[in-house]
Every structure is written in C-alpha cells, then in structure tokens.
Amino acid sequence: MGFFSRLANFFRIRANAALDKAEDPGQVMDYSYTEQLKQLQNLKRSIAEVVTNEKLLEMRQREVQQKINTLDQQAMLALQANREDLARMALQKKEALLVQINSYEQQIAQLHAQAEKLITMERTISARVDAFRTQKEMVKAQYGAAQAQVKVNEAVTGISQEMTEMNLAMQRAQDKVLSMQARANAMETLIEEGTLSEQGLLGEGGDPLDRELRQISSQQNVDAQLQAMKQQMQLGGPSTQQRQIEGPPSN
C-alpha cells in the first residue's frame, strides 16, 4: 500500500469516527422509518394500480360478454327469419369476441395473482415496519435515558472536581495560616529572649557588621563614662550623684 493510499485510509477512518460521534441514533432510526414508510406507500400504490387494471379488464370483459350475448340473439332471430347468412355473420363475430374474452381472462388471472402476491408482501412489510417502529421508539427512549445519565454523571464529575479544587485551596490556605502563626510565635520568642530587638523588627541594623560596630561604640561609651567617674572620685571625693544615692548625713 502506497503513501497516498494509507493517507486516504487515515482520513476515511477519522471521518467515519467523527460521523459516528456526531450521529444521533434517534435521528437515524427516524430517517430509516420514514424511508420504510415511503417504500410501503409505493408498494400500496402498486397494488392499487394492479387492482385497478384488473377491474378495468373485468369491465371490458363484461362489455364483450354482453356483445356476445347480443350476437347470439341476433343469430337466433336471423335463423327464425330464414336468414342463415345473417346468422352465420353474427356467429363469426361472436367467435372473434370469444378470443378476446379468453385473452381478458388470462390477463385478469395474471393481474389477480400479482395483486395477491403484492398484498401478501404488503402485509409482511407492514408488520416489519410496525415492529421497527416499536423498536425505534424503545431505542430512542433508551438513548434519551442514557444521554440524561451521561449529563448527570458529567455534572457530578464537575462538582467533584470543583470540590477537590476547593479542598486543595482550603488546605493551602490553612497551611499558610499555620506557617504565619508559627513565624509570629517564633519572632515573639526571639523578642522575649532578647535575641531579636524591637529595632531589629523594624528593619534597623539587620547587617551583622552594623551590629558589631554598635556594640563596639556602646562599649567605648561605657568605658569613657567609667573613666570619667574614676577621675572625679580621685579629685573631689564622692560625687554629687553618689551623695544623692547615699542620702543626707545622719545627726
């Protein structure tokens, strides 16, 4: 098989699959039922035509039979009048009409047999069409019920998917809440322990180098103050601040 043949088969298969997917069994069966009714109506018209032709031949046969009876009477009257020649002519016409009568009888018999055959066929086909109609309605009802069930299942599936997504979103939100609470608790613990100052919370001095420099500067300030206090003590005794701390002298 060549490339183009395989390609043609591929597109034919895809087209058949698409038609099968889009095909509505109810519509297909309704169309088939309509076509069967048309064929049945055509068969009934054929039966009517055959029966009509049969009746027409029977009518013509009766007309010819009446002519034959008239010729018999004329031949009898001619003999009674001693006109054998006229009687002979009447009987000759009768013989010709008898041949026509026999032909009519054969044609009528054929049409009658054909009509009987068509009537039997029409009864059989009518029964089949009725059975097909019953089956068609049952299949359409089953297909409708199946469609409704599919729609219900699709709706339930959609709701289930939405609930799953909502549950996942809720779980993510709860995880974020727990994470934020844990972070807040950890920061409160660090503040209470002094590890994280309030200034650190405000974003000041977050750099380790800045913290080291501040500690050195603070230590130098403390050392300078201590040195100043020692010099004051050496020069003038206790300072005013120390006297304020110790209180006034007792009497």
DARA-V741486 format. One record per residue. SS is DSSP state (H for helix, E for strand, C for the rest). PSI is psi in whole degrees, 0 to 359 (999 if undefined). Layout:
BEGIN
ss:SS psi:PSI
ss:SS psi:PSI
END
This chain:
BEGIN
ss:C psi:129
ss:C psi:175
ss:H psi:315
ss:H psi:327
ss:H psi:316
ss:H psi:322
ss:H psi:319
ss:H psi:318
ss:H psi:321
ss:H psi:312
ss:H psi:327
ss:H psi:319
ss:H psi:316
ss:H psi:320
ss:H psi:317
ss:H psi:320
ss:H psi:319
ss:H psi:318
ss:H psi:320
ss:H psi:324
ss:H psi:320
ss:H psi:351
ss:C psi:132
ss:C psi:114
ss:H psi:324
ss:H psi:315
ss:H psi:320
ss:H psi:316
ss:H psi:325
ss:H psi:318
ss:H psi:316
ss:H psi:319
ss:H psi:320
ss:H psi:318
ss:H psi:321
ss:H psi:320
ss:H psi:321
ss:H psi:315
ss:H psi:321
ss:H psi:320
ss:H psi:321
ss:H psi:320
ss:H psi:319
ss:H psi:323
ss:H psi:322
ss:H psi:318
ss:H psi:318
ss:H psi:321
ss:H psi:317
ss:H psi:315
ss:H psi:322
ss:H psi:316
ss:H psi:322
ss:H psi:315
ss:H psi:324
ss:H psi:317
ss:H psi:322
ss:H psi:321
ss:H psi:317
ss:H psi:325
ss:H psi:319
ss:H psi:322
ss:H psi:316
ss:H psi:322
ss:H psi:324
ss:H psi:321
ss:H psi:321
ss:H psi:316
ss:H psi:320
ss:H psi:319
ss:H psi:323
ss:H psi:317
ss:H psi:318
ss:H psi:320
ss:H psi:320
ss:H psi:317
ss:H psi:322
ss:H psi:320
ss:H psi:321
ss:H psi:331
ss:C psi:15
ss:C psi:36
ss:C psi:77
ss:H psi:329
ss:H psi:319
ss:H psi:322
ss:H psi:320
ss:H psi:317
ss:H psi:320
ss:H psi:319
ss:H psi:328
ss:H psi:317
ss:H psi:325
ss:H psi:317
ss:H psi:319
ss:H psi:321
ss:H psi:331
ss:H psi:322
ss:H psi:318
ss:H psi:322
ss:H psi:314
ss:H psi:321
ss:H psi:318
ss:H psi:319
ss:H psi:318
ss:H psi:315
ss:H psi:320
ss:H psi:319
ss:H psi:318
ss:H psi:315
ss:H psi:323
ss:H psi:316
ss:H psi:318
ss:H psi:319
ss:H psi:317
ss:H psi:318
ss:H psi:316
ss:H psi:322
ss:H psi:317
ss:H psi:317
ss:H psi:319
ss:H psi:320
ss:H psi:317
ss:H psi:314
ss:H psi:323
ss:H psi:318
ss:H psi:319
ss:H psi:320
ss:H psi:319
ss:H psi:318
ss:H psi:321
ss:H psi:322
ss:H psi:316
ss:H psi:315
ss:H psi:322
ss:H psi:313
ss:H psi:323
ss:H psi:316
ss:H psi:319
ss:H psi:319
ss:H psi:317
ss:H psi:320
ss:H psi:319
ss:H psi:318
ss:H psi:320
ss:H psi:320
ss:H psi:316
ss:H psi:319
ss:H psi:320
ss:H psi:317
ss:H psi:319
ss:H psi:315
ss:H psi:321
ss:H psi:319
ss:H psi:317
ss:H psi:319
ss:H psi:318
ss:H psi:318
ss:H psi:319
ss:H psi:317
ss:H psi:318
ss:H psi:318
ss:H psi:321
ss:H psi:315
ss:H psi:320
ss:H psi:320
ss:H psi:319
ss:H psi:318
ss:H psi:319
ss:H psi:319
ss:H psi:319
ss:H psi:319
ss:H psi:317
ss:H psi:321
ss:H psi:319
ss:H psi:318
ss:H psi:314
ss:H psi:321
ss:H psi:317
ss:H psi:319
ss:H psi:317
ss:H psi:321
ss:H psi:318
ss:H psi:317
ss:H psi:320
ss:H psi:319
ss:H psi:321
ss:H psi:320
ss:H psi:317
ss:H psi:323
ss:H psi:315
ss:H psi:323
ss:H psi:353
ss:C psi:358
ss:C psi:325
ss:C psi:113
ss:C psi:167
ss:H psi:325
ss:H psi:326
ss:H psi:325
ss:H psi:329
ss:C psi:358
ss:C psi:12
ss:C psi:136
ss:C psi:38
ss:C psi:343
ss:C psi:131
ss:H psi:324
ss:H psi:318
ss:H psi:320
ss:H psi:318
ss:H psi:317
ss:H psi:320
ss:H psi:319
ss:H psi:319
ss:H psi:315
ss:H psi:318
ss:H psi:319
ss:H psi:319
ss:H psi:320
ss:H psi:316
ss:H psi:316
ss:H psi:320
ss:H psi:319
ss:H psi:319
ss:H psi:318
ss:H psi:320
ss:H psi:319
ss:H psi:322
ss:H psi:318
ss:H psi:322
ss:H psi:321
ss:H psi:322
ss:H psi:327
ss:H psi:314
ss:H psi:23
ss:C psi:202
ss:C psi:142
ss:C psi:165
ss:H psi:322
ss:H psi:321
ss:H psi:322
ss:H psi:322
ss:H psi:327
ss:H psi:318
ss:H psi:335
ss:C psi:173
ss:C psi:154
ss:C psi:149
ss:C psi:150
ss:C psi:999
END
